[in-house]
Amino acid sequence: METQNQECCPKFEVEKWDKKTLNWENKLFLKESLTTFFHIPYPPMIGKKVMKMHTLAQKSEATIPDKSEALILFRDPSSFKSEIYYSVTKEVAGANNTAISGSFVARVFDGPYNSIPKFIKEMGNYLKEKNQKARDYYVHYAYCPKCAKDSGHNYMILFALV
């Protein structure tokens, strides 16, 4: 596995995720939520929540062994709340454990955070061609802000629950 930085994000492989259908049956995640203002979170809060989940997972030996398979999903149930889902291999004591099930269509996009509405529209058109419709969306950012800057790409996987 090649990395952008030994201590940070694994090199992202677009073809591994783009236009794939994934069927999850009780896929395990740790869940946290945070307040947003019209979908915009206070950046330091994201890092604190992710580090909290990472530390709990690490202490419980529940981290995904292959970093390129690990997912941190974001879902905004409203303009003022965001949920973060951190993938794990087993339930973690002292954490908010949850499971996600369903059929998901994944598309990879490259662009700034504020392009997500445009990417959701593109995903909607893609699904329409396949006679499918999204019931919900989750986003995984392939790189942290530093690695995105270093790589020149801000890849994200948009997962549509169909």
C-alpha positions in Angstrom: 0.0 0.0 0.0 1.5 3.3 -1.1 0.8 6.4 1.0 0.9 10.1 0.5 2.6 10.4 3.8 3.7 7.5 6.1 1.7 8.9 9.0 -1.4 9.9 7.1 -3.7 9.0 4.2 -3.2 6.1 1.8 -3.0 6.7 -1.9 -6.6 6.7 -3.2 -7.5 4.4 -6.0 -10.5 5.9 -8.0 -11.2 2.7 -10.0 -11.6 0.7 -6.8 -14.6 2.7 -5.7 -16.1 4.6 -8.8 -19.4 3.2 -10.2 -19.4 0.2 -7.8 -22.4 -1.2 -6.0 -21.7 -2.3 -2.4 -24.1 -4.4 -0.3 -23.5 -3.9 3.3 -25.0 -6.2 5.9 -24.6 -4.7 9.4 -21.3 -3.0 8.5 -19.9 -1.8 11.8 -19.2 1.9 12.6 -18.6 4.1 15.5 -20.9 7.1 15.4 -20.6 10.7 16.5 -22.5 13.8 15.7 -21.7 17.5 15.6 -23.4 20.8 15.1 -23.2 22.5 11.7 -24.4 25.8 10.4 -26.0 25.2 7.0 -24.0 22.0 6.6 -20.7 23.8 7.5 -19.1 22.3 10.6 -16.6 24.0 12.8 -13.4 22.4 11.4 -11.6 21.7 14.8 -14.6 19.7 15.9 -14.3 17.2 13.1 -10.7 16.4 14.0 -11.6 16.0 17.7 -14.5 13.7 16.9 -12.5 11.6 14.4 -9.5 11.3 16.8 -11.9 10.3 19.7 -13.3 7.5 17.5 -9.9 6.5 16.2 -8.4 6.3 19.7 -11.4 4.2 21.0 -11.0 1.8 18.0 -7.3 1.5 18.4 -7.5 0.7 22.1 -10.0 -2.0 21.3 -8.0 -3.3 18.4 -11.0 -2.6 16.1 -9.3 -0.5 13.4 -9.6 -1.6 9.8 -6.2 -3.3 9.0 -5.9 -1.9 5.5 -6.2 1.9 5.7 -7.3 2.0 2.0 -10.5 0.1 3.1 -11.2 2.2 6.2 -14.1 4.6 5.8 -15.1 7.8 7.6 -18.5 8.6 6.4 -20.3 11.9 6.8 -24.1 12.3 6.6 -26.1 15.5 7.2 -29.6 14.7 8.4 -30.3 18.4 8.6 -28.6 21.8 7.8 -27.6 22.0 11.5 -26.4 18.5 12.3 -23.7 16.2 10.8 -23.1 12.6 11.7 -19.7 10.9 11.4 -19.4 7.2 11.0 -16.0 5.5 11.6 -15.6 2.0 10.2 -14.5 -0.7 12.6 -14.0 -4.5 12.7 -16.0 -5.1 15.9 -18.0 -3.3 18.5 -16.1 -1.0 20.8 -16.7 -0.6 24.5 -17.5 3.0 25.6 -18.4 4.1 22.0 -21.6 4.7 20.2 -21.6 1.6 18.1 -23.9 1.3 15.1 -24.4 -0.8 12.0 -25.3 0.2 8.4 -27.1 -2.1 6.0 -28.2 -1.6 2.5 -27.3 -1.4 -1.2 -25.0 1.5 -2.0 -23.9 2.9 -5.3 -20.5 4.6 -5.1 -19.3 7.4 -7.3 -15.9 9.2 -7.0 -15.7 13.0 -7.4 -12.8 15.4 -7.2 -13.5 18.9 -6.1 -14.1 21.2 -3.2 -16.5 20.5 -0.3 -18.9 23.2 -1.6 -19.4 21.2 -4.8 -21.3 18.4 -3.0 -24.7 19.6 -4.1 -23.5 19.5 -7.8 -22.1 16.0 -7.2 -25.4 14.8 -5.6 -27.2 16.1 -8.8 -24.7 14.2 -11.0 -25.3 11.1 -8.9 -29.0 11.5 -9.2 -28.7 11.6 -13.0 -26.4 8.6 -13.0 -28.9 6.6 -10.8 -31.8 7.7 -13.0 -30.0 6.1 -16.0 -30.0 2.9 -14.0 -33.6 3.2 -12.9 -32.6 3.8 -9.3 -33.2 6.5 -6.8 -31.2 7.5 -3.8 -32.9 7.3 -0.4 -29.9 8.9 1.4 -26.3 9.9 0.9 -23.0 9.4 2.8 -19.7 11.0 1.8 -16.2 9.7 2.4 -13.3 12.1 1.9 -10.3 10.2 0.6 -7.7 12.6 2.0 -7.4 14.9 5.0 -7.0 18.6 4.0 -3.1 18.4 4.1 -3.0 15.3 1.9 -5.5 16.7 -0.5 -3.3 19.8 -0.9 -0.2 17.7 -1.3 -1.8 15.4 -3.9 -3.6 18.1 -5.8 -6.8 16.2 -5.5 -9.8 16.3 -3.1 -11.3 13.0 -3.9 -14.6 12.0 -2.2 -16.8 9.0 -2.5 -20.5 9.7 -2.6 -22.4 6.7 -1.4 -26.1 6.6 -2.4 -28.3 4.3 -0.5 -30.6 2.8 -3.1 
